[in-house]
């Protein structure tokens, strides 16, 4: 895949009841299959089976609702199990700006058959 589109990603989200502030890593870039493209920092997304959940509404509450529905609706009835509870969240079409209401978000979680 050639470098494609403008994207950003949130990953390594640390959210515990002991912490008052949620911490995470954030990266802006493009998608590519090239390794070490121009020796830039990269976020490796391993080859795996992924469940991808989309939020068409660009606000934090919508994203939290999607995350809640993953665990309360999808996970209990799915034949798959989430194997890494630290999701990768992609903001699509980042070139419009993070606060643009038309920006779509995706939550990616690694899964395997139960």
HELIX and SHEET records of a PDB file:
HELIX    1   1 UNK A   37  UNK A   39  5                                   3    
HELIX    2   2 UNK A   60  UNK A   69  1                                  10    
HELIX    3   3 UNK A   70  UNK A   74  3                                   5    
HELIX    4   4 UNK A   75  UNK A   77  1                                   3    
HELIX    5   5 UNK A   94  UNK A   96  5                                   3    
SHEET    1   A 5 UNK A  23  UNK A  31  0                                        
SHEET    2   A 5 UNK A   4  UNK A  14 -1                                        
SHEET    3   A 5 UNK A  80  UNK A  91 -1                                        
SHEET    4   A 5 UNK A 105  UNK A 113 -1                                        
SHEET    5   A 5 UNK A  49  UNK A  55 -1                                        
END                                                                             
